[in-house]
Amino acid sequence: MASTVSRDWGARFPSLLVPRGVASKLHTAVCSGKVTLAAAQQAIVSDWTTALTRLGLS
Protein backbone atom coordinates (compact mmCIF):
# COMPACT_ATOMS: atom_id res chain seq x y z
CA MET A 1 0.00 0.00 0.00
CA ALA A 2 2.71 2.51 0.92
CA SER A 3 4.60 1.99 -2.34
CA THR A 4 1.39 2.47 -4.32
CA VAL A 5 0.67 5.72 -2.50
CA SER A 6 4.22 6.94 -3.18
CA ARG A 7 3.96 6.14 -6.88
CA ASP A 8 0.56 7.80 -7.15
CA TRP A 9 1.79 10.93 -5.37
CA GLY A 10 4.78 11.16 -7.70
CA ALA A 11 2.59 10.75 -10.76
CA ARG A 12 0.30 13.58 -9.69
CA PHE A 13 3.08 15.96 -8.66
CA PRO A 14 6.10 15.18 -10.88
CA SER A 15 7.62 18.66 -10.49
CA LEU A 16 7.95 18.06 -6.74
CA LEU A 17 10.25 15.10 -7.19
CA VAL A 18 13.89 16.12 -7.05
CA PRO A 19 16.07 14.03 -9.38
CA ARG A 20 18.59 11.80 -7.66
CA GLY A 21 21.58 13.67 -9.13
CA VAL A 22 20.41 17.03 -7.78
CA ALA A 23 19.60 15.57 -4.38
CA SER A 24 22.97 13.81 -4.26
CA LYS A 25 24.91 16.98 -5.08
CA LEU A 26 22.98 18.94 -2.47
CA HIS A 27 23.55 16.19 0.10
CA THR A 28 27.29 16.24 -0.57
CA ALA A 29 27.43 20.04 -0.37
CA VAL A 30 25.56 20.08 2.95
CA CYS A 31 27.69 17.32 4.47
CA SER A 32 30.92 19.02 3.39
CA GLY A 33 29.79 22.36 4.80
CA LYS A 34 29.63 24.17 1.45
CA VAL A 35 25.99 25.10 2.02
CA THR A 36 23.68 24.93 5.00
CA LEU A 37 20.83 22.46 5.17
CA ALA A 38 18.39 25.36 5.37
CA ALA A 39 19.80 26.92 2.19
CA ALA A 40 19.61 23.61 0.32
CA GLN A 41 16.04 23.03 1.48
CA GLN A 42 14.99 26.54 0.49
CA ALA A 43 16.60 26.15 -2.93
CA ILE A 44 14.60 22.95 -3.50
CA VAL A 45 11.36 24.52 -2.33
CA SER A 46 11.85 27.64 -4.45
CA ASP A 47 12.74 25.81 -7.68
CA TRP A 48 14.75 22.60 -7.66
CA THR A 49 15.61 23.05 -11.34
CA THR A 50 17.82 26.05 -10.46
CA ALA A 51 18.89 24.96 -6.98
CA LEU A 52 22.45 23.97 -7.88
CA THR A 53 23.08 27.13 -9.88
CA ARG A 54 21.69 29.43 -7.20
CA LEU A 55 23.86 27.78 -4.59
CA GLY A 56 26.97 27.92 -6.80
CA LEU A 57 27.23 24.15 -7.14
CA SER A 58 26.78 23.64 -10.88
PyMOL Python script that loads the backbone (N, CA, C, O; Angstrom):
from pymol import cmd

cmd.read_pdbstr("""\
ATOM      1  N   MET A   1       0.812  -1.194   0.000  1.00  0.00           N
ATOM      2  CA  MET A   1       0.000   0.000   0.000  1.00  0.00           C
ATOM      3  C   MET A   1       0.854   1.256   0.000  1.00  0.00           C
ATOM      4  O   MET A   1       0.583   2.182  -0.764  1.00  0.00           O
ATOM      5  N   ALA A   2       1.882   1.308   0.841  1.00  0.00           N
ATOM      6  CA  ALA A   2       2.710   2.507   0.920  1.00  0.00           C
ATOM      7  C   ALA A   2       3.413   2.797  -0.403  1.00  0.00           C
ATOM      8  O   ALA A   2       3.505   3.955  -0.813  1.00  0.00           O
ATOM      9  N   SER A   3       3.909   1.758  -1.075  1.00  0.00           N
ATOM     10  CA  SER A   3       4.598   1.993  -2.342  1.00  0.00           C
ATOM     11  C   SER A   3       3.631   2.483  -3.409  1.00  0.00           C
ATOM     12  O   SER A   3       4.006   3.292  -4.257  1.00  0.00           O
ATOM     13  N   THR A   4       2.395   2.005  -3.379  1.00  0.00           N
ATOM     14  CA  THR A   4       1.392   2.474  -4.324  1.00  0.00           C
ATOM     15  C   THR A   4       1.081   3.940  -4.081  1.00  0.00           C
ATOM     16  O   THR A   4       0.969   4.716  -5.030  1.00  0.00           O
ATOM     17  N   VAL A   5       0.943   4.320  -2.837  1.00  0.00           N
ATOM     18  CA  VAL A   5       0.670   5.718  -2.500  1.00  0.00           C
ATOM     19  C   VAL A   5       1.820   6.592  -2.973  1.00  0.00           C
ATOM     20  O   VAL A   5       1.583   7.659  -3.539  1.00  0.00           O
ATOM     21  N   SER A   6       3.054   6.170  -2.755  1.00  0.00           N
ATOM     22  CA  SER A   6       4.222   6.935  -3.177  1.00  0.00           C
ATOM     23  C   SER A   6       4.245   7.116  -4.688  1.00  0.00           C
ATOM     24  O   SER A   6       4.501   8.213  -5.184  1.00  0.00           O
ATOM     25  N   ARG A   7       3.977   6.036  -5.421  1.00  0.00           N
ATOM     26  CA  ARG A   7       3.962   6.142  -6.882  1.00  0.00           C
ATOM     27  C   ARG A   7       2.849   7.059  -7.353  1.00  0.00           C
ATOM     28  O   ARG A   7       3.056   7.862  -8.263  1.00  0.00           O
ATOM     29  N   ASP A   8       1.678   6.957  -6.753  1.00  0.00           N
ATOM     30  CA  ASP A   8       0.556   7.800  -7.147  1.00  0.00           C
ATOM     31  C   ASP A   8       0.866   9.267  -6.878  1.00  0.00           C
ATOM     32  O   ASP A   8       0.566  10.128  -7.706  1.00  0.00           O
ATOM     33  N   TRP A   9       1.461   9.555  -5.729  1.00  0.00           N
ATOM     34  CA  TRP A   9       1.795  10.928  -5.374  1.00  0.00           C
ATOM     35  C   TRP A   9       2.772  11.490  -6.380  1.00  0.00           C
ATOM     36  O   TRP A   9       2.615  12.622  -6.837  1.00  0.00           O
ATOM     37  N   GLY A  10       3.785  10.707  -6.731  1.00  0.00           N
ATOM     38  CA  GLY A  10       4.780  11.156  -7.695  1.00  0.00           C
ATOM     39  C   GLY A  10       4.190  11.397  -9.071  1.00  0.00           C
ATOM     40  O   GLY A  10       4.612  12.312  -9.777  1.00  0.00           O
ATOM     41  N   ALA A  11       3.226  10.592  -9.457  1.00  0.00           N
ATOM     42  CA  ALA A  11       2.589  10.747 -10.763  1.00  0.00           C
ATOM     43  C   ALA A  11       1.749  12.023 -10.820  1.00  0.00           C
ATOM     44  O   ALA A  11       1.664  12.668 -11.865  1.00  0.00           O
ATOM     45  N   ARG A  12       1.139  12.378  -9.713  1.00  0.00           N
ATOM     46  CA  ARG A  12       0.300  13.579  -9.687  1.00  0.00           C
ATOM     47  C   ARG A  12       1.102  14.865  -9.539  1.00  0.00           C
ATOM     48  O   ARG A  12       0.664  15.926  -9.983  1.00  0.00           O
ATOM     49  N   PHE A  13       2.268  14.778  -8.920  1.00  0.00           N
ATOM     50  CA  PHE A  13       3.077  15.960  -8.662  1.00  0.00           C
ATOM     51  C   PHE A  13       4.520  15.748  -9.122  1.00  0.00           C
ATOM     52  O   PHE A  13       5.433  15.803  -8.299  1.00  0.00           O
ATOM     53  N   PRO A  14       4.747  15.506 -10.414  1.00  0.00           N
ATOM     54  CA  PRO A  14       6.097  15.181 -10.878  1.00  0.00           C
ATOM     55  C   PRO A  14       7.104  16.296 -10.659  1.00  0.00           C
ATOM     56  O   PRO A  14       8.290  16.017 -10.484  1.00  0.00           O
ATOM     57  N   SER A  15       6.670  17.556 -10.663  1.00  0.00           N
ATOM     58  CA  SER A  15       7.617  18.657 -10.491  1.00  0.00           C
ATOM     59  C   SER A  15       8.143  18.741  -9.061  1.00  0.00           C
ATOM     60  O   SER A  15       9.125  19.438  -8.807  1.00  0.00           O
ATOM     61  N   LEU A  16       7.507  18.042  -8.128  1.00  0.00           N
ATOM     62  CA  LEU A  16       7.947  18.065  -6.740  1.00  0.00           C
ATOM     63  C   LEU A  16       8.998  17.006  -6.443  1.00  0.00           C
ATOM     64  O   LEU A  16       9.566  16.982  -5.351  1.00  0.00           O
ATOM     65  N   LEU A  17       9.257  16.141  -7.397  1.00  0.00           N
ATOM     66  CA  LEU A  17      10.252  15.096  -7.192  1.00  0.00           C
ATOM     67  C   LEU A  17      11.616  15.605  -7.646  1.00  0.00           C
ATOM     68  O   LEU A  17      11.802  15.961  -8.810  1.00  0.00           O
ATOM     69  N   VAL A  18      12.548  15.635  -6.733  1.00  0.00           N
ATOM     70  CA  VAL A  18      13.893  16.116  -7.051  1.00  0.00           C
ATOM     71  C   VAL A  18      14.698  14.944  -7.622  1.00  0.00           C
ATOM     72  O   VAL A  18      14.792  13.894  -6.985  1.00  0.00           O
ATOM     73  N   PRO A  19      15.273  15.110  -8.803  1.00  0.00           N
ATOM     74  CA  PRO A  19      16.074  14.029  -9.382  1.00  0.00           C
ATOM     75  C   PRO A  19      17.225  13.614  -8.456  1.00  0.00           C
ATOM     76  O   PRO A  19      17.768  14.424  -7.706  1.00  0.00           O
ATOM     77  N   ARG A  20      17.566  12.364  -8.533  1.00  0.00           N
ATOM     78  CA  ARG A  20      18.593  11.800  -7.664  1.00  0.00           C
ATOM     79  C   ARG A  20      19.916  12.550  -7.750  1.00  0.00           C
ATOM     80  O   ARG A  20      20.578  12.754  -6.733  1.00  0.00           O
ATOM     81  N   GLY A  21      20.307  12.962  -8.948  1.00  0.00           N
ATOM     82  CA  GLY A  21      21.575  13.674  -9.128  1.00  0.00           C
ATOM     83  C   GLY A  21      21.601  15.006  -8.398  1.00  0.00           C
ATOM     84  O   GLY A  21      22.606  15.361  -7.782  1.00  0.00           O
ATOM     85  N   VAL A  22      20.503  15.742  -8.464  1.00  0.00           N
ATOM     86  CA  VAL A  22      20.414  17.033  -7.777  1.00  0.00           C
ATOM     87  C   VAL A  22      20.442  16.805  -6.274  1.00  0.00           C
ATOM     88  O   VAL A  22      21.178  17.479  -5.554  1.00  0.00           O
ATOM     89  N   ALA A  23      19.648  15.865  -5.803  1.00  0.00           N
ATOM     90  CA  ALA A  23      19.602  15.566  -4.376  1.00  0.00           C
ATOM     91  C   ALA A  23      20.966  15.108  -3.866  1.00  0.00           C
ATOM     92  O   ALA A  23      21.379  15.477  -2.766  1.00  0.00           O
ATOM     93  N   SER A  24      21.657  14.313  -4.659  1.00  0.00           N
ATOM     94  CA  SER A  24      22.968  13.813  -4.261  1.00  0.00           C
ATOM     95  C   SER A  24      23.986  14.946  -4.148  1.00  0.00           C
ATOM     96  O   SER A  24      24.758  14.998  -3.190  1.00  0.00           O
ATOM     97  N   LYS A  25      23.987  15.845  -5.118  1.00  0.00           N
ATOM     98  CA  LYS A  25      24.915  16.977  -5.080  1.00  0.00           C
ATOM     99  C   LYS A  25      24.622  17.889  -3.893  1.00  0.00           C
ATOM    100  O   LYS A  25      25.544  18.378  -3.239  1.00  0.00           O
ATOM    101  N   LEU A  26      23.342  18.116  -3.615  1.00  0.00           N
ATOM    102  CA  LEU A  26      22.979  18.940  -2.467  1.00  0.00           C
ATOM    103  C   LEU A  26      23.389  18.255  -1.166  1.00  0.00           C
ATOM    104  O   LEU A  26      23.896  18.904  -0.251  1.00  0.00           O
ATOM    105  N   HIS A  27      23.173  16.964  -1.090  1.00  0.00           N
ATOM    106  CA  HIS A  27      23.552  16.193   0.103  1.00  0.00           C
ATOM    107  C   HIS A  27      25.055  16.313   0.356  1.00  0.00           C
ATOM    108  O   HIS A  27      25.487  16.561   1.481  1.00  0.00           O
ATOM    109  N   THR A  28      25.830  16.138  -0.688  1.00  0.00           N
ATOM    110  CA  THR A  28      27.291  16.237  -0.571  1.00  0.00           C
ATOM    111  C   THR A  28      27.708  17.638  -0.135  1.00  0.00           C
ATOM    112  O   THR A  28      28.587  17.791   0.713  1.00  0.00           O
ATOM    113  N   ALA A  29      27.081  18.656  -0.712  1.00  0.00           N
ATOM    114  CA  ALA A  29      27.425  20.037  -0.368  1.00  0.00           C
ATOM    115  C   ALA A  29      27.077  20.352   1.082  1.00  0.00           C
ATOM    116  O   ALA A  29      27.834  21.043   1.764  1.00  0.00           O
ATOM    117  N   VAL A  30      25.949  19.855   1.553  1.00  0.00           N
ATOM    118  CA  VAL A  30      25.560  20.082   2.947  1.00  0.00           C
ATOM    119  C   VAL A  30      26.519  19.354   3.889  1.00  0.00           C
ATOM    120  O   VAL A  30      26.984  19.932   4.872  1.00  0.00           O
ATOM    121  N   CYS A  31      26.809  18.108   3.596  1.00  0.00           N
ATOM    122  CA  CYS A  31      27.687  17.319   4.472  1.00  0.00           C
ATOM    123  C   CYS A  31      29.115  17.857   4.504  1.00  0.00           C
ATOM    124  O   CYS A  31      29.808  17.707   5.510  1.00  0.00           O
ATOM    125  N   SER A  32      29.557  18.475   3.425  1.00  0.00           N
ATOM    126  CA  SER A  32      30.915  19.019   3.388  1.00  0.00           C
ATOM    127  C   SER A  32      30.982  20.447   3.922  1.00  0.00           C
ATOM    128  O   SER A  32      32.064  21.021   4.040  1.00  0.00           O
ATOM    129  N   GLY A  33      29.830  21.012   4.242  1.00  0.00           N
ATOM    130  CA  GLY A  33      29.793  22.360   4.801  1.00  0.00           C
ATOM    131  C   GLY A  33      29.801  23.477   3.773  1.00  0.00           C
ATOM    132  O   GLY A  33      29.945  24.645   4.134  1.00  0.00           O
ATOM    133  N   LYS A  34      29.648  23.138   2.493  1.00  0.00           N
ATOM    134  CA  LYS A  34      29.630  24.173   1.450  1.00  0.00           C
ATOM    135  C   LYS A  34      28.358  25.014   1.513  1.00  0.00           C
ATOM    136  O   LYS A  34      28.391  26.216   1.249  1.00  0.00           O
ATOM    137  N   VAL A  35      27.258  24.391   1.857  1.00  0.00           N
ATOM    138  CA  VAL A  35      25.988  25.102   2.025  1.00  0.00           C
ATOM    139  C   VAL A  35      25.298  24.577   3.281  1.00  0.00           C
ATOM    140  O   VAL A  35      25.568  23.464   3.731  1.00  0.00           O
ATOM    141  N   THR A  36      24.419  25.379   3.831  1.00  0.00           N
ATOM    142  CA  THR A  36      23.676  24.926   5.003  1.00  0.00           C
ATOM    143  C   THR A  36      22.495  24.076   4.559  1.00  0.00           C
ATOM    144  O   THR A  36      22.043  24.160   3.417  1.00  0.00           O
ATOM    145  N   LEU A  37      22.015  23.272   5.462  1.00  0.00           N
ATOM    146  CA  LEU A  37      20.833  22.464   5.170  1.00  0.00           C
ATOM    147  C   LEU A  37      19.652  23.362   4.853  1.00  0.00           C
ATOM    148  O   LEU A  37      18.884  23.084   3.932  1.00  0.00           O
ATOM    149  N   ALA A  38      19.507  24.432   5.611  1.00  0.00           N
ATOM    150  CA  ALA A  38      18.389  25.360   5.375  1.00  0.00           C
ATOM    151  C   ALA A  38      18.452  25.966   3.975  1.00  0.00           C
ATOM    152  O   ALA A  38      17.425  26.095   3.310  1.00  0.00           O
ATOM    153  N   ALA A  39      19.653  26.340   3.524  1.00  0.00           N
ATOM    154  CA  ALA A  39      19.803  26.919   2.187  1.00  0.00           C
ATOM    155  C   ALA A  39      19.456  25.900   1.110  1.00  0.00           C
ATOM    156  O   ALA A  39      18.787  26.227   0.130  1.00  0.00           O
ATOM    157  N   ALA A  40      19.914  24.658   1.294  1.00  0.00           N
ATOM    158  CA  ALA A  40      19.605  23.607   0.323  1.00  0.00           C
ATOM    159  C   ALA A  40      18.104  23.327   0.278  1.00  0.00           C
ATOM    160  O   ALA A  40      17.530  23.171  -0.800  1.00  0.00           O
ATOM    161  N   GLN A  41      17.481  23.266   1.431  1.00  0.00           N
ATOM    162  CA  GLN A  41      16.037  23.025   1.477  1.00  0.00           C
ATOM    163  C   GLN A  41      15.279  24.163   0.811  1.00  0.00           C
ATOM    164  O   GLN A  41      14.339  23.922   0.054  1.00  0.00           O
ATOM    165  N   GLN A  42      15.673  25.393   1.083  1.00  0.00           N
ATOM    166  CA  GLN A  42      14.993  26.542   0.489  1.00  0.00           C
ATOM    167  C   GLN A  42      15.170  26.562  -1.021  1.00  0.00           C
ATOM    168  O   GLN A  42      14.242  26.911  -1.750  1.00  0.00           O
ATOM    169  N   ALA A  43      16.349  26.192  -1.494  1.00  0.00           N
ATOM    170  CA  ALA A  43      16.595  26.147  -2.932  1.00  0.00           C
ATOM    171  C   ALA A  43      15.694  25.121  -3.605  1.00  0.00           C
ATOM    172  O   ALA A  43      15.193  25.357  -4.705  1.00  0.00           O
ATOM    173  N   ILE A  44      15.486  23.982  -2.947  1.00  0.00           N
ATOM    174  CA  ILE A  44      14.600  22.950  -3.499  1.00  0.00           C
ATOM    175  C   ILE A  44      13.157  23.440  -3.517  1.00  0.00           C
ATOM    176  O   ILE A  44      12.445  23.271  -4.507  1.00  0.00           O
ATOM    177  N   VAL A  45      12.737  24.044  -2.424  1.00  0.00           N
ATOM    178  CA  VAL A  45      11.356  24.520  -2.326  1.00  0.00           C
ATOM    179  C   VAL A  45      11.087  25.615  -3.351  1.00  0.00           C
ATOM    180  O   VAL A  45      10.033  25.632  -3.986  1.00  0.00           O
ATOM    181  N   SER A  46      12.039  26.525  -3.509  1.00  0.00           N
ATOM    182  CA  SER A  46      11.851  27.637  -4.448  1.00  0.00           C
ATOM    183  C   SER A  46      11.751  27.150  -5.884  1.00  0.00           C
ATOM    184  O   SER A  46      10.799  27.479  -6.592  1.00  0.00           O
ATOM    185  N   ASP A  47      12.739  26.360  -6.316  1.00  0.00           N
ATOM    186  CA  ASP A  47      12.739  25.809  -7.678  1.00  0.00           C
ATOM    187  C   ASP A  47      13.915  24.851  -7.799  1.00  0.00           C
ATOM    188  O   ASP A  47      15.049  25.283  -8.009  1.00  0.00           O
ATOM    189  N   TRP A  48      13.656  23.567  -7.670  1.00  0.00           N
ATOM    190  CA  TRP A  48      14.750  22.598  -7.663  1.00  0.00           C
ATOM    191  C   TRP A  48      15.540  22.605  -8.963  1.00  0.00           C
ATOM    192  O   TRP A  48      16.704  22.204  -8.985  1.00  0.00           O
ATOM    193  N   THR A  49      14.913  23.062 -10.054  1.00  0.00           N
ATOM    194  CA  THR A  49      15.612  23.048 -11.344  1.00  0.00           C
ATOM    195  C   THR A  49      16.763  24.050 -11.385  1.00  0.00           C
ATOM    196  O   THR A  49      17.665  23.913 -12.211  1.00  0.00           O
ATOM    197  N   THR A  50      16.746  25.048 -10.513  1.00  0.00           N
ATOM    198  CA  THR A  50      17.818  26.049 -10.457  1.00  0.00           C
ATOM    199  C   THR A  50      18.584  26.002  -9.146  1.00  0.00           C
ATOM    200  O   THR A  50      19.437  26.856  -8.901  1.00  0.00           O
ATOM    201  N   ALA A  51      18.300  25.033  -8.311  1.00  0.00           N
ATOM    202  CA  ALA A  51      18.892  24.964  -6.977  1.00  0.00           C
ATOM    203  C   ALA A  51      20.418  24.930  -7.013  1.00  0.00           C
ATOM    204  O   ALA A  51      21.066  25.669  -6.273  1.00  0.00           O
ATOM    205  N   LEU A  52      20.987  24.100  -7.844  1.00  0.00           N
ATOM    206  CA  LEU A  52      22.445  23.966  -7.882  1.00  0.00           C
ATOM    207  C   LEU A  52      23.109  25.257  -8.358  1.00  0.00           C
ATOM    208  O   LEU A  52      24.133  25.671  -7.813  1.00  0.00           O
ATOM    209  N   THR A  53      22.537  25.879  -9.355  1.00  0.00           N
ATOM    210  CA  THR A  53      23.082  27.129  -9.881  1.00  0.00           C
ATOM    211  C   THR A  53      23.002  28.235  -8.847  1.00  0.00           C
ATOM    212  O   THR A  53      23.975  28.959  -8.637  1.00  0.00           O
ATOM    213  N   ARG A  54      21.858  28.373  -8.201  1.00  0.00           N
ATOM    214  CA  ARG A  54      21.685  29.433  -7.203  1.00  0.00           C
ATOM    215  C   ARG A  54      22.598  29.257  -6.007  1.00  0.00           C
ATOM    216  O   ARG A  54      22.965  30.235  -5.355  1.00  0.00           O
ATOM    217  N   LEU A  55      22.966  28.032  -5.714  1.00  0.00           N
ATOM    218  CA  LEU A  55      23.864  27.779  -4.589  1.00  0.00           C
ATOM    219  C   LEU A  55      25.332  27.712  -5.011  1.00  0.00           C
ATOM    220  O   LEU A  55      26.208  27.461  -4.184  1.00  0.00           O
ATOM    221  N   GLY A  56      25.597  27.937  -6.295  1.00  0.00           N
ATOM    222  CA  GLY A  56      26.970  27.922  -6.797  1.00  0.00           C
ATOM    223  C   GLY A  56      27.572  26.543  -6.878  1.00  0.00           C
ATOM    224  O   GLY A  56      28.782  26.390  -6.715  1.00  0.00           O
ATOM    225  N   LEU A  57      26.755  25.526  -7.128  1.00  0.00           N
ATOM    226  CA  LEU A  57      27.232  24.148  -7.145  1.00  0.00           C
ATOM    227  C   LEU A  57      27.244  23.521  -8.534  1.00  0.00           C
ATOM    228  O   LEU A  57      27.638  22.364  -8.681  1.00  0.00           O
ATOM    229  N   SER A  58      26.823  24.258  -9.547  1.00  0.00           N
ATOM    230  CA  SER A  58      26.777  23.644 -10.883  1.00  0.00           C
ATOM    231  C   SER A  58      27.968  24.016 -11.717  1.00  0.00           C
ATOM    232  O   SER A  58      28.079  23.582 -12.863  1.00  0.00           O
TER     233      SER A  58
END
""", "prot")
cmd.dss("prot")
cmd.show_as("cartoon", "prot")
cmd.util.cbc("prot")
cmd.orient("prot")
